[in-house]
Amino acid sequence: MNFQELVTHNPILAYLTSGAIGGLLGGMLLLLIQTILKQGVAYQYRKKLEELKHDHIKTLRDISHEYEKKLKDFNYHYDEKLAKFNEEITIQADYRKLDLDRKIHDFSLYSTKRYEVYPDFFKRIHRIQVILWNRKNLLPLPSYIRNIRDVKDFVKDANISLQEETISHFDELLTKYETVRERNKDKEEALNEILNDILDNLGRVISLEANEYLSRQEEQLINFYAENVLYLSGEVASKGWETITKLGQLIHTKDYNNENLNNDLNKAIEELEVILRKELSVGDYSHQV
């Protein structure tokens, strides 16, 4: 008896056999269903993953495109602003350069003018100082004066200018005196008195004209100061005006030998000279442009 017949004729074996086969078939069916379900889930997952990947790539592309667009716009506006900025910088640089060149030119002219004004200013002051000093020695006139040539040499040495009328007048007097002296050599005492009178008058006239000459020099000095005060530093302007004032005091006093006035003037001139030399040697930039 084979196995099939044994199962057929044995109810217990038949039941067991049919149950095993059913269980096997059920298990296989369940495995098949699970497999199908797993494949379906895997397919859905892969599909979803593909969709997500596609969407992600699309999003990245959109972001990249938007970024490139914004970057392009930014670069365009940046380049435009940079070009405008560079243009403005160039304009400003050119303007600054022109302005600086103008200031350097103006300052050069200013410095050149100052170097012309300072020596001229001090020369005018010194000239008046010399005349003031010589004025103290005008009277009495030296005894060696005998003719108009001697007079001219004397006033020239004293830096004093006489009017032509004065020169002509005393030239005539001294010429007449020489003529009389030649004819009256035996009257020396009387001739000396005449000569002394002539020289006294000449001395007074020279003194008066020296004062007038000093007054004109003072006026010219004041005008020079007023016309050029902007080229003077503050210190030079202050000390310069102080010196001019002291010059005026000594010019218009009758006491030519006033020690206080002379000492004050000499001190002011010395101090002014020190300031001028300092500024001319190292430059003064108190008026920078």
C-alpha positions as CSV (number, residue, x, y, z in Angstrom):
1,M,0.0,0.0,0.0
2,N,1.4,3.2,-1.0
3,F,1.3,6.5,0.9
4,Q,-1.7,7.9,-1.1
5,E,-3.8,4.8,-0.4
6,L,-2.8,4.9,3.2
7,V,-4.0,8.5,3.5
8,T,-7.2,7.9,1.6
9,H,-8.2,4.9,3.8
10,N,-7.1,6.5,7.1
11,P,-9.3,9.4,8.1
12,I,-6.8,10.7,10.7
13,L,-4.0,10.9,8.2
14,A,-6.3,12.3,5.6
15,Y,-7.3,15.1,8.1
16,L,-3.7,15.8,9.0
17,T,-2.6,15.7,5.5
18,S,-5.3,18.1,4.3
19,G,-4.6,20.5,7.2
20,A,-0.9,20.5,6.4
21,I,-1.4,21.1,2.8
22,G,-3.9,23.9,3.6
23,G,-1.5,25.5,6.0
24,L,1.2,25.3,3.5
25,L,-0.9,26.8,0.8
26,G,-2.1,29.4,3.2
27,G,1.4,30.3,4.2
28,M,2.5,30.5,0.6
29,L,-0.5,32.7,-0.1
30,L,0.3,34.9,2.8
31,L,3.9,35.1,1.7
32,L,2.7,35.9,-1.8
33,I,0.5,38.7,-0.4
34,Q,3.2,40.0,1.8
35,T,5.6,40.0,-1.1
36,I,3.1,41.8,-3.3
37,L,2.4,44.3,-0.5
38,K,6.1,44.9,0.0
39,Q,6.7,45.3,-3.7
40,G,3.8,47.8,-3.8
41,V,5.1,49.7,-0.8
42,A,8.6,49.7,-2.2
43,Y,7.2,50.9,-5.6
44,Q,5.2,53.7,-3.9
45,Y,8.3,54.6,-1.8
46,R,10.5,54.7,-4.9
47,K,7.9,56.7,-6.7
48,K,7.6,59.1,-3.8
49,L,11.3,59.3,-3.5
50,E,11.6,60.1,-7.2
51,E,8.9,62.7,-6.9
52,L,10.7,64.3,-4.0
53,K,14.0,64.1,-5.8
54,H,12.4,65.7,-8.9
55,D,10.8,68.4,-6.8
56,H,14.1,68.9,-4.9
57,I,16.0,69.2,-8.2
58,K,13.4,71.6,-9.5
59,T,13.5,73.6,-6.4
60,L,17.3,73.7,-6.5
61,R,17.1,74.8,-10.2
62,D,14.5,77.5,-9.3
63,I,16.7,78.7,-6.4
64,S,19.8,78.6,-8.6
65,H,18.0,80.5,-11.4
66,E,16.6,83.0,-8.9
67,Y,20.0,83.4,-7.3
68,E,21.7,83.9,-10.7
69,K,19.1,86.4,-11.6
70,K,19.5,88.3,-8.3
71,L,23.3,88.0,-8.5
72,K,23.1,89.3,-12.1
73,D,20.9,92.2,-11.0
74,F,23.1,92.9,-8.0
75,N,26.2,92.8,-10.2
76,Y,24.6,95.1,-12.7
77,H,23.5,97.6,-10.0
78,Y,26.8,97.2,-8.2
79,D,28.7,97.8,-11.4
80,E,26.5,100.8,-12.2
81,K,26.9,102.2,-8.7
82,L,30.6,101.5,-8.8
83,A,31.0,103.2,-12.2
84,K,29.0,106.2,-10.9
85,F,31.1,106.2,-7.7
86,N,34.3,106.0,-9.6
87,E,33.1,108.9,-11.8
88,E,32.2,111.0,-8.8
89,I,35.6,110.1,-7.2
90,T,37.3,111.1,-10.4
91,I,35.4,114.4,-10.5
92,Q,36.1,115.0,-6.9
93,A,39.8,114.1,-7.3
94,D,40.1,116.4,-10.3
95,Y,38.3,119.2,-8.3
96,R,40.6,118.6,-5.3
97,K,43.6,118.6,-7.5
98,L,42.6,121.8,-9.2
99,D,41.7,123.4,-5.8
100,L,45.1,122.2,-4.4
101,D,47.0,123.5,-7.4
102,R,45.2,126.8,-7.1
103,K,45.9,127.0,-3.3
104,I,49.6,126.1,-3.9
105,H,49.8,128.7,-6.7
106,D,48.1,131.3,-4.4
107,F,50.3,130.4,-1.5
108,S,53.3,130.6,-3.7
109,L,52.3,134.1,-4.8
110,Y,51.5,135.0,-1.2
111,S,54.9,133.7,0.0
112,T,56.7,135.5,-2.9
113,K,54.9,138.7,-2.1
114,R,55.8,138.4,1.6
115,Y,59.5,137.9,0.8
116,E,59.3,141.1,-1.2
117,V,57.3,143.1,1.5
118,Y,59.4,142.2,4.5
119,P,62.8,143.5,3.3
120,D,61.2,146.6,1.8
121,F,59.3,147.3,5.1
122,F,62.4,147.0,7.2
123,K,64.4,149.1,4.7
124,R,61.9,151.9,5.0
125,I,62.1,151.8,8.8
126,H,65.9,151.6,8.8
127,R,66.1,154.6,6.5
128,I,64.0,156.7,8.8
129,Q,66.1,155.5,11.8
130,V,69.3,156.6,10.1
131,I,67.9,160.1,9.2
132,L,66.7,160.5,12.9
133,W,70.2,159.6,14.0
134,N,71.8,162.1,11.6
135,R,69.3,164.8,12.5
136,K,70.8,165.0,15.9
137,N,74.1,166.1,14.4
138,L,72.8,168.7,11.9
139,L,73.4,171.6,14.2
140,P,75.8,173.2,14.2
141,L,77.0,172.5,10.7
142,P,80.6,171.4,10.4
143,S,83.1,174.3,9.9
144,Y,84.6,172.7,6.7
145,I,81.6,173.8,4.6
146,R,82.6,176.5,2.3
147,N,80.5,176.0,-0.9
148,I,77.4,174.3,-2.1
149,R,79.3,171.1,-3.0
150,D,80.2,170.7,0.6
151,V,76.5,171.2,1.5
152,K,75.4,168.6,-1.0
153,D,78.0,166.1,0.3
154,F,76.9,166.8,3.9
155,V,73.2,166.3,3.3
156,K,73.9,163.2,1.1
157,D,75.8,161.6,4.0
158,A,73.0,162.5,6.3
159,N,70.4,160.8,3.9
160,I,68.5,164.0,3.7
161,S,67.0,165.5,0.5
162,L,67.0,169.3,0.1
163,Q,64.6,171.2,-2.2
164,E,66.2,172.6,-5.3
165,E,65.2,176.1,-4.3
166,T,67.0,175.8,-1.0
167,I,70.2,174.5,-2.8
168,S,70.0,177.4,-5.3
169,H,69.5,180.0,-2.5
170,F,72.5,178.9,-0.5
171,D,74.6,178.3,-3.5
172,E,74.1,182.0,-4.3
173,L,74.9,183.1,-0.8
174,L,78.1,180.9,-0.5
175,T,79.2,182.1,-4.0
176,K,78.8,185.7,-2.9
177,Y,80.6,185.0,0.3
178,E,83.6,183.5,-1.6
179,T,83.7,186.6,-3.8
180,V,83.6,189.0,-0.8
181,R,86.2,186.9,1.0
182,E,88.6,187.1,-2.0
183,R,88.3,190.8,-2.0
184,N,88.5,191.3,1.7
185,K,91.1,188.8,3.0
186,D,92.2,191.3,5.6
187,K,88.8,191.3,7.2
188,E,88.8,187.6,8.4
189,E,86.9,188.2,11.6
190,A,84.0,189.9,9.8
191,L,84.1,187.3,7.1
192,N,83.8,184.5,9.7
193,E,80.8,186.1,11.2
194,I,79.1,186.3,7.8
195,L,80.0,182.7,7.2
196,N,78.7,181.6,10.6
197,D,75.4,183.4,9.9
198,I,75.1,181.7,6.5
199,L,75.8,178.3,8.1
200,D,73.4,178.9,11.0
201,N,70.6,179.8,8.6
202,L,71.6,176.9,6.4
203,G,71.5,174.5,9.4
204,R,68.1,175.7,10.5
205,V,66.8,175.3,6.9
206,I,68.3,171.8,6.6
207,S,66.8,170.8,10.0
208,L,63.3,172.0,8.9
209,E,63.6,170.2,5.6
210,A,64.9,167.1,7.3
211,N,61.7,167.2,9.5
212,E,59.5,167.7,6.4
213,Y,61.4,164.9,4.7
214,L,60.9,162.6,7.8
215,S,57.2,163.4,7.8
216,R,56.9,162.4,4.2
217,Q,58.9,159.2,4.9
218,E,56.6,158.5,7.8
219,E,53.5,158.9,5.7
220,Q,54.9,156.7,3.0
221,L,55.8,154.0,5.6
222,I,52.2,154.1,7.0
223,N,50.7,153.8,3.5
224,F,53.1,150.9,2.7
225,Y,52.1,149.2,6.0
226,A,48.3,149.6,5.2
227,E,48.7,148.4,1.7
228,N,50.6,145.2,2.7
229,V,49.3,144.4,6.1
230,L,47.6,141.2,4.8
231,Y,51.0,139.9,3.8
232,L,52.4,140.4,7.3
233,S,52.1,137.7,10.0
234,G,50.2,138.7,13.1
235,E,53.5,139.1,15.1
236,V,55.1,141.2,12.4
237,A,52.0,143.4,11.9
238,S,51.8,144.1,15.7
239,K,55.5,144.7,16.2
240,G,55.7,146.7,12.9
241,W,52.9,149.1,14.0
242,E,54.5,149.5,17.4
243,T,57.8,150.5,15.6
244,I,56.0,152.9,13.3
245,T,54.4,154.6,16.4
246,K,57.7,155.0,18.1
247,L,59.2,156.4,14.9
248,G,56.4,159.0,14.8
249,Q,57.0,160.0,18.4
250,L,60.7,160.7,17.7
251,I,60.0,162.4,14.4
252,H,57.6,165.0,15.9
253,T,59.5,165.7,19.1
254,K,61.7,168.8,19.4
255,D,64.0,166.9,21.8
256,Y,66.0,165.0,19.2
257,N,68.2,163.6,21.9
258,N,65.4,162.2,24.2
259,E,67.1,159.1,25.5
260,N,63.9,157.2,26.4
261,L,62.4,157.7,23.0
262,N,65.6,156.7,21.2
263,N,66.1,153.6,23.4
264,D,62.5,152.5,23.0
265,L,62.7,152.9,19.2
266,N,66.0,151.1,19.0
267,K,64.6,148.2,21.0
268,A,61.5,147.9,18.9
269,I,63.5,147.9,15.7
270,E,65.9,145.2,17.0
271,E,62.9,143.0,18.1
272,L,61.3,143.5,14.7
273,E,64.5,142.6,12.9
274,V,64.7,139.3,14.8
275,I,61.1,138.4,13.9
276,L,61.6,139.2,10.3
277,R,64.8,137.2,10.0
278,K,63.2,134.2,11.7
279,E,60.2,134.2,9.4
280,L,62.2,134.8,6.2
281,S,64.7,132.0,7.1
282,V,62.2,129.2,8.1
283,G,59.0,130.4,6.6
284,D,55.8,131.4,8.4
285,Y,52.6,129.3,7.8
286,S,50.2,131.0,10.1
287,H,48.1,131.9,7.0
288,Q,47.8,128.5,5.5
289,V,45.4,128.0,2.5
